[in-house]
């Protein structure tokens, strides 16, 4: 069996269980595909989290998130308004620095 496909979730894992994690891990059972491995990247608390946003900036600058065959990741899933705001902030910062995304 192929290794699990990583799916980045720009959110903190909910406790004691996370509905997105369960959905992604159970999804393959329903349609008999490779498994998904949810990876949580906390990007905000009440403020931006530098380690999460730096990681996202790196992925965007390298073109790692893309639909092209050589891309590392095929997309992003936004699970909250705060995650969307963090992403928009990273995009503005990258564009302000002259990075083409």
C-alpha positions in Angstrom: 0.0 0.0 0.0 1.2 3.5 -0.8 2.2 5.9 2.0 -0.5 8.3 3.3 -1.0 11.5 1.5 -0.2 14.5 3.8 -3.0 17.0 4.2 -2.1 20.2 6.0 -4.8 21.7 8.2 -4.1 25.3 9.2 -5.6 24.9 12.7 -4.9 23.5 16.1 -6.0 20.0 16.6 -9.3 19.9 18.6 -9.2 18.0 21.9 -10.1 15.2 22.7 -10.7 14.5 19.1 -10.8 16.5 15.9 -13.6 16.1 13.4 -11.4 17.0 10.4 -8.8 14.4 11.4 -11.5 11.7 11.7 -13.0 12.7 8.4 -9.7 12.5 6.6 -8.6 9.3 8.2 -12.0 7.6 7.5 -12.4 9.0 4.0 -10.3 6.4 2.3 -12.3 3.6 3.8 -15.4 4.8 2.1 -14.0 5.0 -1.4 -11.0 2.7 -1.2 -8.2 5.2 -1.9 -4.9 5.8 -0.3 -5.0 7.1 3.2 -4.8 10.8 4.1 -2.5 11.9 7.0 -3.7 15.1 8.5 -0.9 17.4 9.7 -2.0 20.3 11.9 -0.2 23.6 11.5 -1.4 26.0 14.2 -1.1 29.5 12.6 -3.0 31.6 15.1 -3.8 31.8 18.7 -4.9 35.3 19.5 -2.0 36.4 17.4 0.0 35.0 14.5 2.2 32.0 15.2 5.5 32.6 13.6 6.5 29.0 13.1 3.3 28.2 11.3 3.2 31.2 9.1 7.0 30.9 8.3 6.3 27.3 7.2 3.4 28.4 5.0 5.6 31.2 3.4 8.3 28.7 2.6 5.8 26.4 0.9 4.3 29.2 -1.1 7.7 30.7 -2.2 8.9 27.3 -3.3 5.7 26.6 -5.2 5.2 23.4 -3.1 1.4 23.9 -3.1 0.2 23.4 -6.6 -1.8 21.2 -8.9 1.2 20.4 -11.0 2.6 16.8 -10.9 5.9 17.9 -9.3 4.2 19.8 -6.5 4.6 18.5 -2.9 1.1 19.3 -1.9 -2.1 19.6 -3.9 -4.0 22.2 -1.9 -4.9 23.8 1.4 -8.0 23.3 3.6 -9.2 26.3 5.6 -11.1 25.4 8.7 -11.8 28.8 10.3 -12.0 32.5 9.6 -8.8 32.9 11.6 -6.9 30.5 9.3 -8.2 32.4 6.3 -7.1 35.7 7.8 -3.6 34.2 8.5 -3.3 33.0 4.9 -4.4 36.4 3.6 -1.8 38.0 5.7 1.0 35.7 4.5 -0.1 36.3 0.9 0.0 40.1 1.4 3.4 39.9 3.1 4.8 37.7 0.2 3.4 40.1 -2.4 4.7 43.1 -0.5 8.2 41.5 -0.6 7.9 41.1 -4.4 7.4 37.3 -4.4 5.3 36.0 -7.3 2.8 33.4 -6.0 
